[in-house]
Amino acid sequence: MTILPQLFRFYINSSVHVAVAVVSLGILTTMTFDIPLNEYLLSVMFFGTISGYNFVKYAGVAGLHHLSLTPGLKIIQIFSFFSAIALAISLFYLPIKVFVWGGVFGLLTMLYALPFISRKRNLRSLKGMKIIVIAAVWTGVAVVLPVINYGETITWDAGVMIAQRFLFVVVLMIPFEIRDLKYDALTLGTLPQLIGIRAAKYLGLIFLVIVFILEYVKDEMETVKLLSTFGIICLAACMLLFANEKQSPYYTSFWVESLPMLWLCLFWGVQLLLT
């Protein structure tokens, strides 16, 4: 295998791509509210996402097969360790309230993977909780942290954005749940399991329409926000409609998770065109 495919696999499997997606939503939040970028907060978003996602994905594997990990997983484990150190260092440069809220979202991530209800049950094992926990953590990290770090309270517009981002991430998760339908235990209660693939897609489309309508209930409604939101909703709708159980390996893990980056690019592009 040549170096470029290996680097791409590492980029996806080590959760760097999803970390860039979360950071993109965070930057979009700062641009929307005209909040200055904070490099330490971006570092927390980036390294926190890598640490959290890799903990959820690989903690069980590493614990059960510590002595027989593949070279690729060992590299990811080391990378995650240093990401956790970078996360811890960055947190100490931020206000205590960001530290506390970051800890809340980190704890939610840990409870998603670690059994605490019983010896084998965690948040993920509760019916329907998988998509809710992931959407809540993404929204908290990408919206709540930038707002409170700047010293702002959760205003009406910030609350509306929280609802928008939550629904948007839920929609992003539906293609993943469709992909994993044949692997997920029925006890997970994912949307495709509960209502079927077609109904899950229709529900996702309804959520996207709600995301756009919510732009009109904000106190500050701007053309750049409306156009960029409309554009990303159209792209997300297409990705949702084309999702299926036999999709290519990187349909969700690369293309669907690229939508937050595309949203940021749309916002930048529309802003440049209108200025």
C-alpha positions in Angstrom: 0.0 0.0 0.0 1.4 3.4 -1.0 1.9 6.2 1.5 -1.1 8.4 0.5 -3.8 5.7 1.0 -2.2 4.8 4.4 -2.3 8.5 5.4 -5.9 8.8 4.3 -6.9 5.7 6.3 -5.1 7.1 9.4 -6.8 10.4 8.9 -10.2 8.7 8.9 -9.6 6.0 11.5 -7.8 8.3 14.0 -10.8 10.6 14.0 -8.9 13.6 12.7 -11.6 14.1 10.0 -14.4 14.2 12.5 -12.3 16.6 14.7 -11.9 18.9 11.7 -15.7 18.7 11.3 -16.4 19.7 14.9 -13.8 22.6 14.7 -15.5 23.8 11.5 -18.9 24.0 13.3 -17.1 25.8 16.1 -15.6 28.4 13.8 -19.0 28.8 12.1 -20.4 29.7 15.5 -17.8 32.3 16.1 -18.4 33.8 12.7 -22.1 33.8 13.1 -21.9 35.7 16.4 -18.9 37.7 15.5 -16.8 36.2 18.3 -13.0 36.3 18.1 -11.3 32.9 17.5 -9.5 31.5 20.4 -6.7 29.1 19.5 -6.8 27.3 22.8 -10.6 26.7 22.4 -10.0 25.4 18.9 -7.3 23.1 20.3 -9.8 21.8 22.9 -12.4 21.1 20.2 -9.8 19.4 18.0 -8.0 17.2 20.5 -11.0 16.6 22.6 -12.9 15.2 19.7 -10.0 12.9 18.8 -9.6 11.7 22.4 -13.3 11.2 22.9 -14.0 9.5 19.6 -11.0 7.2 19.8 -11.9 6.3 23.4 -15.4 5.3 22.3 -14.2 3.4 19.2 -11.1 1.7 20.5 -11.1 1.5 24.3 -12.8 -1.9 24.4 -10.5 -3.3 21.7 -7.4 -2.0 23.5 -8.6 -3.4 26.8 -9.3 -6.9 25.5 -6.4 -7.2 23.1 -3.7 -5.0 24.6 -0.8 -7.3 23.8 -2.1 -8.1 20.3 -3.0 -4.7 18.9 -2.3 -4.3 15.2 0.4 -1.7 14.4 -2.3 0.7 13.0 -4.3 0.6 16.3 -1.1 1.0 18.3 -0.3 4.2 16.4 -3.8 5.5 16.9 -3.5 4.6 20.6 -0.3 6.6 20.9 -1.8 9.5 18.9 -4.8 9.5 21.2 -2.6 9.6 24.3 -0.8 12.7 23.1 -4.1 14.3 21.9 -5.4 13.9 25.5 -2.3 15.6 26.8 -2.7 18.5 24.4 -6.4 18.7 25.4 -5.5 18.9 29.1 -2.9 21.6 28.5 -5.3 23.7 26.3 -8.0 23.5 29.0 -5.9 25.3 31.5 -5.7 28.4 29.3 -9.4 28.8 29.2 -11.9 30.1 31.8 -13.1 27.7 34.5 -16.6 27.7 33.2 -15.3 26.3 29.9 -13.3 23.7 31.8 -16.5 22.7 33.7 -18.7 22.5 30.6 -16.0 20.7 28.7 -15.8 18.2 31.6 -19.6 17.7 31.4 -19.4 16.9 27.7 -16.4 14.7 28.3 -18.2 12.8 31.0 -21.2 12.3 28.7 -18.8 10.8 26.2 -17.3 8.5 28.7 -20.7 7.3 30.0 -21.6 6.6 26.4 -18.8 3.9 26.3 -18.3 2.8 29.9 -20.8 0.6 31.7 -22.3 2.4 34.7 -26.0 1.3 34.6 -24.9 -2.3 35.1 -21.8 -4.3 34.4 -22.5 -4.3 30.7 -24.8 -1.4 30.1 -23.9 2.2 29.2 -25.7 5.2 27.6 -25.2 3.6 24.1 -27.1 0.5 25.2 -30.2 2.5 26.1 -32.7 2.5 23.2 -32.5 5.6 21.1 -29.7 7.2 23.2 -26.9 6.8 20.7 -28.0 9.5 18.3 -29.1 11.9 21.1 -25.8 11.7 23.0 -23.6 12.2 19.9 -25.8 15.2 18.8 -25.7 16.7 22.3 -21.9 16.5 22.6 -21.3 17.9 19.1 -23.7 20.8 19.8 -22.3 21.5 23.2 -18.7 21.6 22.0 -19.3 23.5 18.8 -21.9 26.0 20.1 -22.0 26.2 23.9 -18.2 26.3 24.5 -17.5 29.2 22.0 -20.4 31.3 23.4 -19.5 30.9 27.1 -15.8 31.2 26.5 -16.4 34.7 25.1 -18.3 35.6 28.2 -21.7 35.6 26.5 -24.9 34.1 28.0 -27.1 31.7 26.1 -29.2 34.3 24.3 -32.3 33.6 22.2 -30.3 33.3 19.0 -27.8 31.1 20.7 -30.6 28.8 21.9 -32.0 28.7 18.4 -28.6 27.8 17.0 -28.3 25.0 19.6 -31.6 23.5 18.4 -30.4 23.9 14.7 -27.1 22.2 15.3 -28.6 19.4 17.3 -31.1 18.6 14.6 -28.4 18.9 11.9 -26.1 16.4 13.7 -29.0 14.0 14.1 -29.5 14.2 10.4 -25.8 13.5 9.8 -26.1 10.4 12.0 -28.9 8.8 10.0 -26.7 7.6 7.1 -24.4 6.1 9.7 -27.3 4.2 11.3 -28.5 3.1 7.9 -24.9 1.8 7.1 -24.7 -0.1 10.5 -28.3 -1.5 10.4 -27.1 -5.0 9.7 -24.5 -4.8 12.5 -26.3 -2.9 15.3 -28.0 -4.9 18.1 -31.8 -4.4 18.0 -31.6 -3.1 21.6 -29.9 0.1 20.4 -33.2 1.3 18.9 -31.6 3.4 16.1 -34.0 5.3 13.9 -33.8 2.9 11.0 -34.5 0.0 13.4 -37.5 1.8 15.0 -39.2 3.3 11.9 -37.4 1.8 8.9 -34.9 3.3 6.4 -37.4 5.3 4.3 -39.2 6.8 7.3 -35.9 7.7 8.9 -34.9 9.6 5.7 -38.2 11.4 5.6 -37.8 12.4 9.3 -34.3 13.6 8.5 -35.7 15.8 5.7 -38.3 17.2 8.1 -35.5 18.1 10.6 -33.6 19.8 7.8 -36.6 21.9 6.9 -37.0 22.8 10.6 -33.3 23.9 10.7 -34.0 26.3 7.9 -37.3 27.6 9.3 -35.5 28.4 12.6 -33.3 30.9 10.8 -36.5 33.1 10.5 -37.2 33.1 14.3 -33.8 34.6 15.2 -33.6 38.2 16.4 -30.8 38.8 13.9 -31.6 37.4 10.5 -28.9 37.9 7.8 -28.8 37.0 4.1 -25.4 35.2 4.4 -26.8 33.0 7.2 -30.0 32.2 5.2 -28.1 31.4 2.0 -25.4 29.3 3.5 -27.9 27.4 5.7 -30.1 26.7 2.6 -27.1 25.5 0.7 -25.9 23.0 3.3 -29.5 21.8 3.8 -29.7 20.9 0.1 -26.4 19.1 0.3 -27.3 17.2 3.5 -30.7 16.2 2.0 -28.9 14.7 -1.1 -26.4 12.8 1.1 -29.3 11.6 3.3 -31.5 10.4 0.3 -28.6 8.5 -1.3 -27.6 6.7 1.9 -28.1 2.9 1.9 -26.9 -0.2 3.6 -24.4 -1.0 0.8 -22.8 2.4 0.6 -19.1 2.7 -0.1 -16.8 2.6 3.0 -16.1 6.3 3.0 -19.6 7.6 2.1 -20.4 8.4 5.7 -16.9 8.5 7.4 -15.6 11.0 4.8 -18.3 12.6 2.7 -21.1 12.9 5.2 -18.7 14.1 7.9 -17.4 16.7 5.4 -20.7 18.6 5.5 -19.7 20.8 8.4 -16.6 21.8 6.5 -18.7 22.5 3.5 -21.1 24.6 5.6 -18.2 26.7 6.8 -16.9 27.1 3.2 -20.4 28.1 2.0 -20.6 30.7 4.8 -17.2 32.2 3.8 -18.1 32.1 0.1 -21.5 33.8 0.5 -20.0 36.4 2.8 -17.3 37.2 0.3 -19.8 37.5 -2.5 -22.1 39.9 -0.5 -19.3 42.2 0.7 
